[in-house]
Amino acid sequence: MKRIIGLYLVLFLGFSGAALAVQPDEVLADKALEARARALSTELRCLVCQNQSIDDSNAPLARDLRLIVREKLVAGESEDAILAFLVARYGEFVLLKPRFTMATALLWLGPFLVLLAGGIGIVLVARRRRVTENSTPLSADEQARLDLLTRQGD
């Protein structure tokens, strides 16, 4: 019974931060605009927390960004225009999922390149190992000559 109560307490505390991030005075009366604002807020990074969206963050800067998003939606701006404004103001870092550009190509392609390099490395090691295993052992004459040569070096 204590474990169940503890589990509920952990779950409650774990999910309560996200529920408290958007304050009641920020919520728009128009449900459609509020849904668009929440969708946009999940795409934007909190510049203070860095690993949270502004929708999940309680930081004052995240609140300011949420208010900017809502003001621009009420003014009739599109989601793309709002994102462009925020990127121009704060840089690509404000986006939780950076766009694919020449500047972010390594970020997007890096994991695939590492996997490709690892696969090529595994194939090369397997081939080298196969060549070593398939080599024929030394004959008795060759072994005797090798022993003679190694004794002369001592």
C-alpha atoms as an extended CHARMM CRD file, in Angstrom:
* protein
*
       154  EXT
         1         1  MET       CA              0.0000000000        0.0000000000        0.0000000000  PROA      1               0.0000000000
         2         2  LYS       CA              2.8380000000        2.3820000000        0.8590000000  PROA      2               0.0000000000
         3         3  ARG       CA              4.4670000000        1.6310000000       -2.4940000000  PROA      3               0.0000000000
         4         4  ILE       CA              1.2950000000        2.5230000000       -4.3850000000  PROA      4               0.0000000000
         5         5  ILE       CA              0.9300000000        5.7860000000       -2.5110000000  PROA      5               0.0000000000
         6         6  GLY       CA              4.6010000000        6.5470000000       -3.1400000000  PROA      6               0.0000000000
         7         7  LEU       CA              4.1670000000        5.7800000000       -6.8370000000  PROA      7               0.0000000000
         8         8  TYR       CA              1.1620000000        8.1040000000       -7.0890000000  PROA      8               0.0000000000
         9         9  LEU       CA              3.0880000000       10.8220000000       -5.2690000000  PROA      9               0.0000000000
        10        10  VAL       CA              6.0620000000       10.4970000000       -7.6250000000  PROA      10              0.0000000000
        11        11  LEU       CA              3.7920000000       10.5670000000      -10.6830000000  PROA      11              0.0000000000
        12        12  PHE       CA              1.8750000000       13.5640000000       -9.3500000000  PROA      12              0.0000000000
        13        13  LEU       CA              5.0230000000       15.5210000000       -8.6050000000  PROA      13              0.0000000000
        14        14  GLY       CA              6.6620000000       14.4690000000      -11.8730000000  PROA      14              0.0000000000
        15        15  PHE       CA              3.8400000000       15.7300000000      -14.0530000000  PROA      15              0.0000000000
        16        16  SER       CA              2.7870000000       18.7260000000      -12.0030000000  PROA      16              0.0000000000
        17        17  GLY       CA              5.5350000000       21.0360000000      -13.3470000000  PROA      17              0.0000000000
        18        18  ALA       CA              4.2090000000       20.9580000000      -16.8980000000  PROA      18              0.0000000000
        19        19  ALA       CA              0.6740000000       21.5870000000      -15.7310000000  PROA      19              0.0000000000
        20        20  LEU       CA              1.7200000000       24.6820000000      -13.7850000000  PROA      20              0.0000000000
        21        21  ALA       CA              3.9020000000       26.2150000000      -16.5250000000  PROA      21              0.0000000000
        22        22  VAL       CA              1.1300000000       27.9870000000      -18.4500000000  PROA      22              0.0000000000
        23        23  GLN       CA             -0.5270000000       30.3900000000      -16.0450000000  PROA      23              0.0000000000
        24        24  PRO       CA             -4.2890000000       30.9830000000      -16.1500000000  PROA      24              0.0000000000
        25        25  ASP       CA             -3.8160000000       34.6320000000      -17.1110000000  PROA      25              0.0000000000
        26        26  GLU       CA             -1.9130000000       33.5160000000      -20.2440000000  PROA      26              0.0000000000
        27        27  VAL       CA             -4.6680000000       31.2680000000      -21.6090000000  PROA      27              0.0000000000
        28        28  LEU       CA             -6.5540000000       32.7410000000      -24.5550000000  PROA      28              0.0000000000
        29        29  ALA       CA            -10.3560000000       32.8150000000      -24.5430000000  PROA      29              0.0000000000
        30        30  ASP       CA            -10.4950000000       31.5020000000      -28.1090000000  PROA      30              0.0000000000
        31        31  LYS       CA             -9.9420000000       27.7310000000      -27.8320000000  PROA      31              0.0000000000
        32        32  ALA       CA             -8.6480000000       27.4300000000      -31.4180000000  PROA      32              0.0000000000
        33        33  LEU       CA             -6.0350000000       30.1530000000      -30.8790000000  PROA      33              0.0000000000
        34        34  GLU       CA             -5.0500000000       28.6170000000      -27.5430000000  PROA      34              0.0000000000
        35        35  ALA       CA             -4.5720000000       25.2200000000      -29.2060000000  PROA      35              0.0000000000
        36        36  ARG       CA             -2.3400000000       26.8450000000      -31.8530000000  PROA      36              0.0000000000
        37        37  ALA       CA             -0.3990000000       28.6690000000      -29.1220000000  PROA      37              0.0000000000
        38        38  ARG       CA              0.1410000000       25.4360000000      -27.1890000000  PROA      38              0.0000000000
        39        39  ALA       CA              1.2680000000       23.6440000000      -30.3550000000  PROA      39              0.0000000000
        40        40  LEU       CA              3.7780000000       26.4110000000      -31.0990000000  PROA      40              0.0000000000
        41        41  SER       CA              4.9490000000       26.4970000000      -27.4870000000  PROA      41              0.0000000000
        42        42  THR       CA              5.9040000000       22.8210000000      -27.6430000000  PROA      42              0.0000000000
        43        43  GLU       CA              8.2040000000       23.5510000000      -30.6210000000  PROA      43              0.0000000000
        44        44  LEU       CA             10.1150000000       26.3520000000      -28.8780000000  PROA      44              0.0000000000
        45        45  ARG       CA             13.0100000000       25.8180000000      -26.4760000000  PROA      45              0.0000000000
        46        46  CYS       CA             13.1990000000       27.5980000000      -23.1620000000  PROA      46              0.0000000000
        47        47  LEU       CA             16.4500000000       29.5390000000      -23.4430000000  PROA      47              0.0000000000
        48        48  VAL       CA             16.9610000000       29.3280000000      -19.6860000000  PROA      48              0.0000000000
        49        49  CYS       CA             16.1600000000       25.6410000000      -19.1240000000  PROA      49              0.0000000000
        50        50  GLN       CA             17.3880000000       24.5660000000      -22.5930000000  PROA      50              0.0000000000
        51        51  ASN       CA             15.9720000000       21.0340000000      -22.4120000000  PROA      51              0.0000000000
        52        52  GLN       CA             12.3440000000       22.0470000000      -21.9740000000  PROA      52              0.0000000000
        53        53  SER       CA              9.8330000000       23.6320000000      -24.2440000000  PROA      53              0.0000000000
        54        54  ILE       CA              8.4770000000       27.0240000000      -23.2420000000  PROA      54              0.0000000000
        55        55  ASP       CA              5.1700000000       25.2410000000      -22.6620000000  PROA      55              0.0000000000
        56        56  ASP       CA              6.7740000000       23.1480000000      -19.8930000000  PROA      56              0.0000000000
        57        57  SER       CA              9.0030000000       25.7980000000      -18.3320000000  PROA      57              0.0000000000
        58        58  ASN       CA              8.2440000000       28.0690000000      -15.3870000000  PROA      58              0.0000000000
        59        59  ALA       CA             11.1350000000       30.4410000000      -16.2060000000  PROA      59              0.0000000000
        60        60  PRO       CA             10.1970000000       34.1160000000      -16.6350000000  PROA      60              0.0000000000
        61        61  LEU       CA             11.7170000000       34.1720000000      -20.1250000000  PROA      61              0.0000000000
        62        62  ALA       CA              9.5650000000       31.1950000000      -21.1370000000  PROA      62              0.0000000000
        63        63  ARG       CA              6.5060000000       33.0860000000      -19.9050000000  PROA      63              0.0000000000
        64        64  ASP       CA              7.5500000000       36.1070000000      -21.9710000000  PROA      64              0.0000000000
        65        65  LEU       CA              7.9340000000       33.9180000000      -25.0520000000  PROA      65              0.0000000000
        66        66  ARG       CA              4.5220000000       32.3190000000      -24.4630000000  PROA      66              0.0000000000
        67        67  LEU       CA              2.9950000000       35.7960000000      -24.2400000000  PROA      67              0.0000000000
        68        68  ILE       CA              4.7190000000       36.8910000000      -27.4620000000  PROA      68              0.0000000000
        69        69  VAL       CA              3.3700000000       33.8060000000      -29.2530000000  PROA      69              0.0000000000
        70        70  ARG       CA             -0.1490000000       34.5000000000      -28.0140000000  PROA      70              0.0000000000
        71        71  GLU       CA              0.0090000000       38.2280000000      -28.8800000000  PROA      71              0.0000000000
        72        72  LYS       CA              1.1310000000       37.4620000000      -32.4100000000  PROA      72              0.0000000000
        73        73  LEU       CA             -1.5720000000       34.8000000000      -32.8520000000  PROA      73              0.0000000000
        74        74  VAL       CA             -4.2360000000       37.2630000000      -31.6830000000  PROA      74              0.0000000000
        75        75  ALA       CA             -2.7960000000       39.7850000000      -34.1760000000  PROA      75              0.0000000000
        76        76  GLY       CA             -3.4510000000       37.2500000000      -36.9320000000  PROA      76              0.0000000000
        77        77  GLU       CA              0.0890000000       36.1400000000      -37.7140000000  PROA      77              0.0000000000
        78        78  SER       CA              0.7460000000       32.6230000000      -39.0090000000  PROA      78              0.0000000000
        79        79  GLU       CA              2.7520000000       29.9950000000      -37.1640000000  PROA      79              0.0000000000
        80        80  ASP       CA              5.5500000000       30.2650000000      -39.7350000000  PROA      80              0.0000000000
        81        81  ALA       CA              5.7430000000       34.0480000000      -39.3080000000  PROA      81              0.0000000000
        82        82  ILE       CA              5.9090000000       33.7040000000      -35.5250000000  PROA      82              0.0000000000
        83        83  LEU       CA              8.6570000000       31.0660000000      -35.7460000000  PROA      83              0.0000000000
        84        84  ALA       CA             10.5840000000       33.2440000000      -38.2240000000  PROA      84              0.0000000000
        85        85  PHE       CA             10.3010000000       36.2240000000      -35.8530000000  PROA      85              0.0000000000
        86        86  LEU       CA             11.5720000000       34.2120000000      -32.8770000000  PROA      86              0.0000000000
        87        87  VAL       CA             14.4110000000       32.6390000000      -34.8770000000  PROA      87              0.0000000000
        88        88  ALA       CA             15.4530000000       36.0830000000      -36.1340000000  PROA      88              0.0000000000
        89        89  ARG       CA             15.4030000000       37.3950000000      -32.5750000000  PROA      89              0.0000000000
        90        90  TYR       CA             16.9450000000       34.4460000000      -30.6660000000  PROA      90              0.0000000000
        91        91  GLY       CA             18.6070000000       32.2960000000      -33.3620000000  PROA      91              0.0000000000
        92        92  GLU       CA             17.9830000000       28.6940000000      -34.4340000000  PROA      92              0.0000000000
        93        93  PHE       CA             18.6490000000       27.5540000000      -30.8610000000  PROA      93              0.0000000000
        94        94  VAL       CA             15.1290000000       28.6480000000      -29.8950000000  PROA      94              0.0000000000
        95        95  LEU       CA             13.7350000000       25.7330000000      -31.9430000000  PROA      95              0.0000000000
        96        96  LEU       CA             13.5870000000       22.3550000000      -30.2050000000  PROA      96              0.0000000000
        97        97  LYS       CA             13.9230000000       20.6710000000      -33.6190000000  PROA      97              0.0000000000
        98        98  PRO       CA             16.4090000000       22.7230000000      -35.6500000000  PROA      98              0.0000000000
        99        99  ARG       CA             15.7280000000       23.0440000000      -39.3650000000  PROA      99              0.0000000000
       100       100  PHE       CA             17.8970000000       21.1540000000      -41.8450000000  PROA      100             0.0000000000
       101       101  THR       CA             20.3240000000       23.7140000000      -43.2380000000  PROA      101             0.0000000000
       102       102  MET       CA             24.0020000000       23.6810000000      -44.1610000000  PROA      102             0.0000000000
       103       103  ALA       CA             24.7860000000       24.9070000000      -40.6480000000  PROA      103             0.0000000000
       104       104  THR       CA             22.8580000000       22.0400000000      -39.0190000000  PROA      104             0.0000000000
       105       105  ALA       CA             23.6770000000       19.2950000000      -41.5670000000  PROA      105             0.0000000000
       106       106  LEU       CA             26.2790000000       17.6850000000      -39.3130000000  PROA      106             0.0000000000
       107       107  LEU       CA             23.8190000000       17.7190000000      -36.4130000000  PROA      107             0.0000000000
       108       108  TRP       CA             21.2230000000       15.8530000000      -38.4800000000  PROA      108             0.0000000000
       109       109  LEU       CA             23.5770000000       13.5670000000      -40.4360000000  PROA      109             0.0000000000
       110       110  GLY       CA             26.1940000000       12.9510000000      -37.7160000000  PROA      110             0.0000000000
       111       111  PRO       CA             24.5410000000        9.9110000000      -36.1080000000  PROA      111             0.0000000000
       112       112  PHE       CA             24.0790000000        8.2350000000      -39.4950000000  PROA      112             0.0000000000
       113       113  LEU       CA             27.6910000000        8.9390000000      -40.4380000000  PROA      113             0.0000000000
       114       114  VAL       CA             28.8970000000        7.4240000000      -37.1580000000  PROA      114             0.0000000000
       115       115  LEU       CA             26.7860000000        4.3010000000      -37.7760000000  PROA      115             0.0000000000
       116       116  LEU       CA             28.0910000000        4.0470000000      -41.3350000000  PROA      116             0.0000000000
       117       117  ALA       CA             31.7110000000        4.3900000000      -40.1730000000  PROA      117             0.0000000000
       118       118  GLY       CA             31.1250000000        1.7470000000      -37.4890000000  PROA      118             0.0000000000
       119       119  GLY       CA             29.6020000000       -0.6420000000      -40.0310000000  PROA      119             0.0000000000
       120       120  ILE       CA             32.5200000000       -0.1450000000      -42.4090000000  PROA      120             0.0000000000
       121       121  GLY       CA             34.9430000000       -0.7400000000      -39.5230000000  PROA      121             0.0000000000
       122       122  ILE       CA             33.1960000000       -3.9760000000      -38.5680000000  PROA      122             0.0000000000
       123       123  VAL       CA             33.2960000000       -5.2260000000      -42.1700000000  PROA      123             0.0000000000
       124       124  LEU       CA             37.0140000000       -4.4160000000      -42.4840000000  PROA      124             0.0000000000
       125       125  VAL       CA             37.8840000000       -6.1490000000      -39.2060000000  PROA      125             0.0000000000
       126       126  ALA       CA             35.8310000000       -9.2050000000      -40.2050000000  PROA      126             0.0000000000
       127       127  ARG       CA             37.6070000000       -9.4040000000      -43.5860000000  PROA      127             0.0000000000
       128       128  ARG       CA             41.0310000000       -9.0650000000      -41.9790000000  PROA      128             0.0000000000
       129       129  ARG       CA             40.1870000000      -11.7400000000      -39.4390000000  PROA      129             0.0000000000
       130       130  ARG       CA             38.9080000000      -14.0740000000      -42.1830000000  PROA      130             0.0000000000
       131       131  VAL       CA             42.1770000000      -13.6860000000      -44.1500000000  PROA      131             0.0000000000
       132       132  THR       CA             44.2060000000      -14.5110000000      -41.0260000000  PROA      132             0.0000000000
       133       133  GLU       CA             42.1010000000      -17.5920000000      -40.2420000000  PROA      133             0.0000000000
       134       134  ASN       CA             42.3610000000      -18.9370000000      -43.8190000000  PROA      134             0.0000000000
       135       135  SER       CA             46.1640000000      -18.7100000000      -44.0020000000  PROA      135             0.0000000000
       136       136  THR       CA             47.9520000000      -22.0610000000      -44.1770000000  PROA      136             0.0000000000
       137       137  PRO       CA             50.1980000000      -23.1320000000      -41.3120000000  PROA      137             0.0000000000
       138       138  LEU       CA             53.9790000000      -23.2960000000      -41.7870000000  PROA      138             0.0000000000
       139       139  SER       CA             55.4720000000      -26.5160000000      -43.0670000000  PROA      139             0.0000000000
       140       140  ALA       CA             58.0970000000      -28.3150000000      -40.9760000000  PROA      140             0.0000000000
       141       141  ASP       CA             60.9130000000      -26.9280000000      -43.1760000000  PROA      141             0.0000000000
       142       142  GLU       CA             59.5440000000      -23.3770000000      -42.9100000000  PROA      142             0.0000000000
       143       143  GLN       CA             59.1920000000      -23.6670000000      -39.1320000000  PROA      143             0.0000000000
       144       144  ALA       CA             62.7670000000      -24.9940000000      -38.7940000000  PROA      144             0.0000000000
       145       145  ARG       CA             64.0950000000      -22.1300000000      -40.9090000000  PROA      145             0.0000000000
       146       146  LEU       CA             62.1180000000      -19.5830000000      -38.8380000000  PROA      146             0.0000000000
       147       147  ASP       CA             63.5190000000      -21.0700000000      -35.6210000000  PROA      147             0.0000000000
       148       148  LEU       CA             67.0510000000      -20.8790000000      -37.0720000000  PROA      148             0.0000000000
       149       149  LEU       CA             66.6040000000      -17.2300000000      -38.0360000000  PROA      149             0.0000000000
       150       150  THR       CA             65.2130000000      -16.2190000000      -34.6550000000  PROA      150             0.0000000000
       151       151  ARG       CA             68.1250000000      -17.9720000000      -32.8610000000  PROA      151             0.0000000000
       152       152  GLN       CA             70.6630000000      -16.0990000000      -35.0000000000  PROA      152             0.0000000000
       153       153  GLY       CA             69.1680000000      -12.7720000000      -33.9310000000  PROA      153             0.0000000000
       154       154  ASP       CA             69.7960000000      -13.5270000000      -30.2250000000  PROA      154             0.0000000000
